[in-house]
Amino acid sequence: MSGNTAGPGATSRAIVVTVLAALTGFAAVYVTLGGRDNARPSSTTAAPVTATASTTRQDKLNTGEMAAFVFKKEPEALAEAAFSDGKGQPRALKDWHGRVVLLNLWATWCAPCRKEMPALAALQREFGSKDFEVVALAVDRAGAEAAQKFLTSIKATDLALYIDPTARAGTALKAAGMPTTLLIDRQGREIGRLTGAAEWDSDDAKRLVRAFLK
């Protein structure tokens, strides 16, 4: 009799345990799948994709003739640099807000500047517009007359004359040497720069500029 009495109770408990185990297992599967589903749209997962896309884009732009071009991680505000145009009128970088600018810092005594200046003139000839200008700024104590004579002698008259006879613009813009060329966006921020001479009328240079004119 005692064996018969224990049997039904044990069987009932076994059934309850089995049901609870089944429910627990189902809940565990649901939470696991739900967790994976919820993780897909999270910002943590998406961030590396954005960073990779940005990096890939930049890597494609600073290759070949533009291999020495160094991008800023994010466009950076520039210090204001005072200078004058060929007519002696005061100018500042803010005058170009709304346009993409390739700002080239050069000097008459700089041999690499002489080498690259015709290419800059060719780039201005092809791309110069209400959206873009090559701003060739002579950071040169020799003055405006000497700078204009330099541009004329190397047939770079497509470039307007801009001059800073105090040479302070180079310091304000943290130029490491001459020539230094900065690519500036429509908000007046530095996208990146290249120190040294470059073939600015090359396909690689045009691709770089064109990417920021879109």
Secondary structure by P-SEA (a helix, b strand, c coil): cccccaaaaaaaaaaaaaaaaaaaaaaaaaaaaaaaaaaccccccaaaaaaaaaaaaaaaccccccccccccccbbbbccccccccccccccccccccbbbbbbbbccccaaaaaaaaaaaaaaaacccccccccccccccccaaaaaaaaaaacccccccccccccccccccccccccbbbbbccccccccccccccccccaaaaaaaaaaac
